[in-house]
Amino acid sequence: MKALLLLLAFPTLLLAQPVIETKPIRFSAEVGTFGVPGQRTPFWLRANQYGVVPNQMPYATFRGAMQRDYQYYPLADRYAKRKDFFGFGYGAELVGNVGTAPGLPMLLPEAYVKGRAGSVELIAGRRRELVGLADSTIGSGSYIWSGNTMPLPKIQLGLPQYTPIGFTRGILSFRGMYAHGWFENSRLIQHAYLHQKALYARICKPNWPVKLYAGANHQVQWGGVTTRLSENLVKNGRFPTRFKDYADVVTGKSLGYDTNVDTTRYSIFDRQNRLGNHLGTVDVGMEIETRHFSLFLYRQSIYEDGSLFYLSNIADGLHGIRFRNLNRTTSGRATSGIRLKDVLVEFLYTKSQGGALFTADSHFRGRDNYFNHSQFQDGWSYFGRTIGTPFIPPTPDTQTGLPRYGFSNDNRVRVFHVGLSGFFAHNGQFQLKGSFSQNYGTYDAPFPKEVRQVSAFLKLDWPLDERGLLVTLTAATDRGQLYDNSTGVYVGLRKTWDYVKYRLRP
């Protein structure tokens, strides 16, 4: 409408300088209510929701967000090469939960600015993201960084999209990132840092039916101060944070091989290990694509010490296969009835951990104790929630009759997970997820017997009009001995709209 008014008011000017549409700012607002407020929130209503759903179901939730992405020009635009090289964007989201617990704070799961020059992107703030090769829609979540907690604030430089290497004629491309972040100060160790990096390669050309993927990520909790640990674990209440220490964190250097360690700065624990809590995954994947479907297979191997190097914990990892229907009838509007889009099966196994024995000077690097740590005793968590797979839960989330231990009392698990997504009626969408887990506790505090848990989830989205108004109905249930039995529903109304500006071509 604005463009039409400009055309009517200045027809001669616009013939010489055409009107162009800038990148829109997208706004969204949502209001919703939960069934059975005050009851324990079922696993799949809160897991992998970026920390915005509390553990006890609130009465209502209110959410608002805005986002501006980069401006992209059509390839035929003669100004594209000059203007599309640089870009700027931002985003923010505010969530408020009205619940039975007094004083629930407002949450800010996203607040970031970003800029790019060519393929390189720089981001500052909190932003929703996943790390690793895995399905991001109906899967159980990437093992190391699943979206189970609020995003950490950080500064990140990276290649967000696979970028081809010129001399390989597009066959080899890379994406990755390098980041520095901050943990919350309500932890046992305050002012702790996050070091994070990842690099993934893809081998294929765009028209090849088979694509191969491989890569790894490296996460480190390091630095900070505390008065609540012994001198054997931290020297003078302060973890080393000099530039040399940062270099050792980045490279993963073990101080055990350094004969010149300053005993006035490094604790006994540091001198026998690496600085900080190091963990991550090594991932491989393959995608097969035809005109009618795609098949994505992936495997994430886990490391937290030397076990993966010696292959003693090679049995542990996340395995997945996803089938995606590419036929046009899955667009949601072509026919009525139910049409499947994605079918996914995953298997997560973390029982091995390199075995029950640990000997630092040999290949017996067992008892990896995933997501727990002797120094960073709040574990691989942010504001009390697991950063990685939600199937390694915080101890307080589990039933009170189970052993209490560390951050997580249950990191030896076998999980079978299935997911379905698709369309129903003419334009409705659905997601269905179900998980069955066998839980064994930890090596240090095993469960007296195998603990079984079933969690299920169904989500229905129904557009009310073509202007971005959407109603959501979600139901989830937990049955088993790991979590308290609970069933809950969520009903939400969401409105999305774009604010677009028009201007003259300079």
MOFEN-V169212 format. One record per residue. OMEGA is omega as a letter, one per 20 degrees, with the letter a starting at -180 (* if undefined). NEAR is the number of other C-alpha atoms within 10 Angstrom. D_FIRST is the distance of its C-alpha to the first C-alpha in whole Angstrom. Layout:
BEGIN
omega:near:d_first
OMEGA:NEAR:D_FIRST
OMEGA:NEAR:D_FIRST
END
This chain:
BEGIN
omega:near:d_first
r:7:0
r:12:4
r:17:5
r:11:5
r:10:6
a:16:9
r:16:10
a:11:11
a:11:12
a:11:14
a:14:15
a:10:18
a:13:18
r:16:15
r:10:17
a:10:20
a:13:18
r:15:15
r:19:12
r:14:13
r:15:12
r:15:14
a:18:16
r:17:15
a:17:17
r:16:18
r:18:19
r:17:22
a:18:24
r:18:27
a:18:30
r:19:33
a:19:36
r:21:40
r:17:42
r:17:46
a:18:45
r:15:48
r:18:49
r:20:49
r:28:46
a:26:46
a:26:46
r:23:43
a:25:41
a:20:42
r:26:43
r:26:40
r:17:38
r:20:38
a:23:40
r:22:37
a:19:39
a:16:43
r:17:46
a:17:46
r:28:44
r:24:42
a:17:41
r:18:37
r:20:35
a:16:31
r:19:29
a:17:26
r:19:25
a:19:22
r:19:22
a:19:21
r:17:22
r:17:23
r:16:21
a:14:22
r:17:21
a:9:21
a:10:25
a:7:24
a:9:23
r:10:25
a:12:24
a:13:25
a:12:29
a:8:28
a:13:25
a:17:26
r:14:29
r:17:28
a:16:26
r:16:26
r:17:25
r:20:26
r:20:26
r:19:28
r:20:29
a:17:31
r:20:33
r:18:35
r:24:38
a:18:39
a:18:43
r:14:46
a:11:47
r:7:47
r:9:45
a:13:43
r:10:41
a:14:37
r:15:36
a:18:34
r:24:34
r:24:32
a:20:31
r:20:31
a:19:30
r:20:30
r:18:30
r:19:31
a:12:32
a:12:33
a:14:34
a:18:35
r:19:34
a:19:35
r:20:34
r:19:35
r:20:35
r:22:35
r:22:33
r:16:34
r:11:36
r:19:38
r:22:41
r:27:43
r:27:43
r:27:42
a:19:40
a:16:37
a:13:36
r:20:39
r:23:42
a:31:44
r:26:43
a:24:44
a:26:47
a:25:47
a:24:44
a:26:42
a:25:39
a:24:42
r:26:42
r:24:39
r:23:38
r:21:41
a:20:39
r:20:40
a:17:39
r:19:39
a:19:39
r:19:38
a:20:37
r:14:35
r:13:34
a:15:37
a:17:38
r:19:40
a:12:43
a:10:43
r:8:47
a:11:47
r:11:44
a:15:42
a:16:44
r:19:45
a:20:42
r:19:42
a:19:40
r:21:41
r:19:41
a:17:43
r:18:43
a:17:44
a:19:44
r:19:45
a:21:47
a:17:47
r:13:50
a:12:51
r:18:53
r:18:57
a:24:56
r:17:53
r:16:51
a:22:51
r:19:49
r:19:48
a:20:48
r:21:46
r:20:46
r:20:45
a:17:45
a:21:44
r:19:45
r:22:43
r:19:45
r:18:44
a:16:41
a:10:38
r:8:39
a:12:43
a:13:43
r:17:45
r:18:44
a:17:46
r:20:46
r:20:48
a:20:48
r:20:49
a:21:48
r:21:50
r:23:49
r:21:52
a:23:52
r:26:54
r:22:55
a:21:55
r:19:58
r:18:60
a:13:63
r:11:63
a:18:65
r:13:68
r:15:69
a:14:70
r:20:66
a:23:65
r:21:66
r:17:66
a:17:63
r:19:61
a:24:60
a:21:60
r:17:57
a:10:58
r:9:56
r:10:59
r:18:58
r:16:55
r:12:56
r:16:58
a:23:55
a:17:53
a:11:56
a:17:57
r:15:61
r:15:64
r:18:66
r:14:69
a:11:69
a:11:69
a:8:73
a:7:72
r:14:70
a:10:70
r:11:71
a:8:70
a:16:67
r:22:66
r:23:68
a:14:70
r:18:67
a:23:65
r:21:68
a:15:68
r:18:65
r:20:61
r:26:60
a:25:57
a:23:56
r:22:55
a:19:53
r:25:51
r:27:51
a:20:51
r:22:49
r:22:49
r:20:47
r:19:46
r:17:43
a:15:44
r:18:41
r:12:41
a:9:39
a:10:39
r:14:40
r:17:40
a:18:43
r:21:43
a:22:47
r:22:47
r:23:50
r:26:50
a:22:53
r:26:54
r:25:56
r:21:57
a:22:60
a:18:63
a:22:63
r:21:60
r:12:62
r:13:65
a:15:63
r:18:65
a:24:62
r:17:60
a:17:60
r:23:57
r:22:54
r:25:51
a:20:51
r:23:48
a:21:46
r:22:43
r:20:42
r:20:39
a:19:38
r:17:35
a:11:35
a:10:32
r:15:33
r:19:33
r:16:29
a:21:29
a:14:27
a:12:30
r:15:33
a:14:34
a:10:37
r:16:38
r:20:37
r:20:38
a:22:36
r:21:38
a:19:42
r:23:44
r:20:47
r:23:49
r:19:52
a:23:52
r:21:56
a:27:57
a:25:61
a:20:63
r:29:62
a:27:64
a:16:67
a:15:69
r:13:71
r:15:70
a:10:72
a:14:70
r:7:73
a:9:72
r:15:70
a:17:70
a:25:67
a:22:66
a:21:65
r:26:62
a:25:61
r:23:57
r:28:54
a:23:58
a:18:59
r:13:62
a:21:61
a:23:57
r:17:58
r:23:55
r:23:54
a:27:51
r:24:49
a:20:46
r:16:46
a:20:49
r:22:47
r:29:48
a:28:46
a:24:47
r:21:47
r:24:47
r:23:50
a:24:52
r:23:52
a:25:53
a:19:56
r:15:55
a:17:53
a:18:56
a:14:58
a:12:61
a:9:64
a:19:63
r:16:64
a:18:63
r:17:62
r:19:60
r:25:56
r:26:56
a:28:59
r:31:58
r:26:57
a:23:59
r:22:57
a:19:57
r:20:53
a:17:52
r:22:48
r:21:46
r:22:43
r:22:41
r:22:37
a:21:35
r:25:33
a:21:34
a:15:33
a:15:30
r:16:28
r:21:30
r:22:31
r:21:35
r:20:37
r:19:41
r:21:43
a:21:47
r:21:49
a:18:53
r:22:55
a:19:59
a:26:59
a:22:62
r:26:62
r:24:63
a:21:66
a:12:67
a:15:66
r:18:66
r:19:65
r:10:69
r:9:67
r:14:64
a:18:61
a:18:59
r:18:55
r:21:53
a:23:49
a:22:46
r:22:43
r:20:40
r:19:36
r:19:34
a:19:30
r:19:28
r:17:24
r:15:24
a:8:20
a:7:18
r:11:16
r:13:18
a:17:21
r:18:25
a:18:28
r:18:31
a:16:35
r:20:37
r:20:41
a:23:44
r:20:48
r:23:50
r:17:54
a:15:57
r:18:59
r:23:57
r:21:54
r:19:55
a:19:54
r:17:51
a:21:48
r:22:44
r:21:41
r:20:37
a:17:35
r:18:31
a:18:28
r:18:25
r:17:21
r:16:19
a:15:16
r:16:14
a:11:12
r:12:11
r:13:11
r:15:10
r:14:13
r:14:15
r:12:18
*:7:21
END
